[in-house]
Amino acid sequence: MELFTLTACLMVIVVLLNNSPGHMQQNGDTFAKTTELVLACQAGDKQAFNRLVLLYQTRIYNLALNYVKTPEEAKDLAQDIFVTAYRSLPSLREATKFSAWLNQLTINHCRNRYRKLQRRGYFTSTSTDDIVVPALLSTDTPEGNLERDERISLVRTAIAALPEAEKEIIILRDLQDLSYEEISATLELPLGTVKSKLNRARHTLKNKIKHLLSTP
């Protein structure tokens, strides 16, 4: 398999992300609907929160899955996140900031659960194949399928080897497709810092892939 450039590496993750079932753009309609539901929920409408869960559950589940690796753990973590969100929602002062608020809450839960599982040695028995990378579309030939699987496996292994902070920003931007502004709000970092950290993380990822390709 030929050596990946940084662009080719990210194409495996980013370009095909648009075909992933978990992909959700925060467009104007979603933003307006979210704000309306948050306000209704804060006014005591419990059904409004159920609709918020339906709107965001795939995104939160996929983010959790990138941290804890297995569907069972991810479902449990996502449930805990939404329970906390329901209890904490009355304290959210600006309904228009719900998405960033939920992202931040999710990241905090994911970090805590990841560290807890790591202390238990959970990840020593978890294959890097469990890391969630959006699957490539099926190809028409066995050779194409083999190349697809090799590239996905390579990217999974490289992401797993990243330092925690770099892995996190790759997950948020290149797997979850959050905007720079959303990541800035989620991680409470200046926009310029987000961009510089992401550039460093992508550079590290490229070097990890180069190293993996050069290893017999």
C-alpha positions as CSV (number, residue, x, y, z in Angstrom):
1,M,0.0,0.0,0.0
2,E,1.5,3.3,-1.0
3,L,2.5,5.9,1.6
4,F,-0.3,8.1,2.8
5,T,0.0,11.9,2.4
6,L,-1.8,13.9,5.1
7,T,-4.6,14.6,2.7
8,A,-5.0,11.0,1.7
9,C,-5.0,10.0,5.4
10,L,-7.8,12.5,6.2
11,M,-9.8,11.6,3.2
12,V,-10.3,8.1,4.7
13,I,-11.9,9.8,7.7
14,V,-13.3,13.1,6.4
15,V,-14.6,12.7,2.9
16,L,-16.5,9.6,3.6
17,L,-17.8,10.9,6.9
18,N,-20.6,12.6,4.9
19,N,-21.9,9.1,4.2
20,S,-21.9,8.0,7.8
21,P,-25.3,7.6,9.5
22,G,-24.1,9.5,12.5
23,H,-23.3,12.6,10.6
24,M,-25.4,15.6,11.7
25,Q,-24.9,19.1,10.5
26,Q,-26.0,21.9,12.8
27,N,-27.8,23.8,10.1
28,G,-30.3,26.6,10.6
29,D,-33.3,24.3,10.8
30,T,-31.7,22.1,13.4
31,F,-30.5,25.1,15.4
32,A,-33.9,26.7,15.5
33,K,-35.6,23.4,16.4
34,T,-33.1,22.8,19.2
35,T,-33.6,26.2,20.7
36,E,-37.4,25.8,20.6
37,L,-37.2,22.4,22.3
38,V,-34.8,23.6,24.9
39,L,-37.1,26.5,25.8
40,A,-40.1,24.1,26.0
41,C,-38.2,21.7,28.2
42,Q,-37.1,24.5,30.6
43,A,-40.8,25.5,30.7
44,G,-41.7,22.0,32.0
45,D,-42.4,20.1,28.7
46,K,-40.9,16.6,29.3
47,Q,-41.7,15.5,25.8
48,A,-39.6,18.3,24.5
49,F,-36.5,16.7,26.1
50,N,-37.4,13.3,24.5
51,R,-37.4,15.0,21.2
52,L,-34.0,16.6,22.0
53,V,-32.6,13.1,22.7
54,L,-33.9,11.8,19.4
55,L,-32.3,14.7,17.7
56,Y,-28.8,14.3,19.3
57,Q,-28.6,10.6,20.3
58,T,-26.7,9.3,17.3
59,R,-24.1,12.1,17.6
60,I,-23.6,11.6,21.3
61,Y,-23.5,7.8,21.0
62,N,-20.9,8.0,18.2
63,L,-18.8,10.4,20.3
64,A,-19.0,8.1,23.3
65,L,-18.1,5.1,21.1
66,N,-14.9,6.7,20.0
67,Y,-13.8,6.9,23.7
68,V,-15.0,3.6,25.2
69,K,-14.8,1.5,22.1
70,T,-17.7,-1.0,22.6
71,P,-21.4,-0.5,21.9
72,E,-22.5,-1.6,25.4
73,E,-20.2,0.9,27.1
74,A,-21.2,3.6,24.7
75,K,-24.9,3.1,25.2
76,D,-24.4,3.2,29.0
77,L,-22.3,6.3,28.7
78,A,-24.8,8.0,26.4
79,Q,-27.6,7.3,28.8
80,D,-25.6,8.8,31.7
81,I,-24.9,11.9,29.5
82,F,-28.6,12.5,28.7
83,V,-29.6,11.9,32.3
84,T,-27.1,14.6,33.4
85,A,-28.3,16.9,30.6
86,Y,-31.9,16.5,31.7
87,R,-31.0,17.3,35.3
88,S,-28.8,20.2,34.4
89,L,-30.8,21.8,31.6
90,P,-32.7,24.2,33.9
91,S,-29.3,25.9,34.7
92,L,-28.5,26.5,31.0
93,R,-29.0,30.3,30.7
94,E,-28.9,30.6,26.9
95,A,-31.0,28.1,24.9
96,T,-29.1,29.0,21.7
97,K,-25.9,27.5,23.2
98,F,-27.4,24.1,23.9
99,S,-25.3,22.2,21.3
100,A,-22.0,23.5,22.7
101,W,-23.2,22.9,26.2
102,L,-24.2,19.3,25.4
103,N,-20.9,18.7,23.6
104,Q,-18.9,20.0,26.6
105,L,-21.0,17.9,29.0
106,T,-20.4,14.9,26.7
107,I,-16.6,15.4,26.5
108,N,-16.4,15.7,30.3
109,H,-18.3,12.4,30.8
110,C,-16.3,10.7,28.1
111,R,-13.0,11.8,29.6
112,N,-14.0,10.6,33.0
113,R,-15.3,7.2,31.8
114,Y,-12.3,6.7,29.6
115,R,-9.9,7.3,32.6
116,K,-12.0,5.1,34.8
117,L,-11.9,2.2,32.3
118,Q,-8.2,2.8,31.7
119,R,-7.4,2.4,35.4
120,R,-9.2,-0.9,35.3
121,G,-7.0,-2.1,32.4
122,Y,-10.1,-2.3,30.2
123,F,-8.4,-1.1,27.0
124,T,-5.5,-3.6,27.2
125,S,-8.0,-6.2,26.0
126,T,-9.8,-4.0,23.5
127,S,-8.7,-4.2,19.9
128,T,-7.8,-1.1,18.0
129,D,-10.3,-2.5,15.4
130,D,-13.0,-1.2,17.8
131,I,-12.1,2.4,17.1
132,V,-14.9,4.0,15.2
133,V,-13.8,5.3,11.8
134,P,-16.6,5.9,9.2
135,A,-16.6,2.9,6.9
136,L,-15.8,3.4,3.3
137,L,-18.4,2.7,0.7
138,S,-18.3,-0.9,-0.7
139,T,-16.2,-1.4,-3.8
140,D,-16.9,-3.7,-6.7
141,T,-13.7,-5.8,-6.4
142,P,-12.1,-8.0,-3.8
143,E,-8.9,-5.9,-4.3
144,G,-10.8,-2.7,-3.6
145,N,-12.3,-4.2,-0.4
146,L,-8.9,-5.3,0.8
147,E,-7.4,-1.9,0.2
148,R,-10.3,-0.3,2.0
149,D,-9.9,-2.6,5.0
150,E,-6.2,-2.0,5.2
151,R,-6.6,1.8,5.2
152,I,-9.3,1.7,7.8
153,S,-7.2,-0.5,10.0
154,L,-4.2,1.7,9.6
155,V,-6.0,4.9,10.5
156,R,-7.6,3.1,13.5
157,T,-4.2,2.0,14.8
158,A,-2.7,5.4,14.3
159,I,-5.5,7.3,16.0
160,A,-5.3,4.8,19.0
161,A,-1.6,5.7,19.4
162,L,-2.2,9.5,19.6
163,P,-1.8,11.3,22.9
164,E,-5.2,11.9,24.5
165,A,-5.5,15.6,23.7
166,E,-4.6,15.1,20.1
167,K,-6.9,12.1,19.7
168,E,-9.7,14.2,21.2
169,I,-9.4,17.0,18.7
170,I,-9.2,14.6,15.8
171,I,-12.3,12.9,17.0
172,L,-14.2,16.1,17.4
173,R,-13.2,17.6,14.1
174,D,-12.5,14.8,11.7
175,L,-14.8,12.1,13.0
176,Q,-17.6,14.1,14.6
177,D,-17.4,16.9,12.0
178,L,-17.8,19.7,14.6
179,S,-17.0,23.1,13.4
180,Y,-14.0,25.0,14.7
181,E,-16.4,27.3,16.6
182,E,-18.1,24.3,18.2
183,I,-14.8,22.8,19.3
184,S,-13.7,26.1,20.7
185,A,-16.8,26.3,22.8
186,T,-16.7,22.6,23.8
187,L,-13.0,22.6,24.9
188,E,-13.1,26.2,26.1
189,L,-10.1,27.1,23.9
190,P,-9.6,30.2,21.7
191,L,-10.4,29.6,18.0
192,G,-6.7,30.0,17.0
193,T,-5.6,27.5,19.6
194,V,-8.1,24.9,18.2
195,K,-6.8,25.4,14.7
196,S,-3.1,25.1,15.8
197,K,-3.8,22.1,18.0
198,L,-5.7,20.4,15.1
199,N,-2.8,21.0,12.7
200,R,-0.4,19.5,15.2
201,A,-2.7,16.5,15.8
202,R,-3.0,15.9,12.0
203,H,0.7,16.1,11.6
204,T,1.2,13.6,14.4
205,L,-1.3,11.3,12.9
206,K,0.4,11.5,9.5
207,N,3.7,10.6,11.2
208,K,2.1,7.7,13.1
209,I,0.8,6.4,9.8
210,K,4.2,6.7,8.1
211,H,5.7,4.8,11.0
212,L,3.2,2.1,10.8
213,L,3.7,1.7,7.0
214,S,7.5,1.5,7.5
215,T,7.2,-1.1,10.2
216,P,7.6,-4.7,8.9
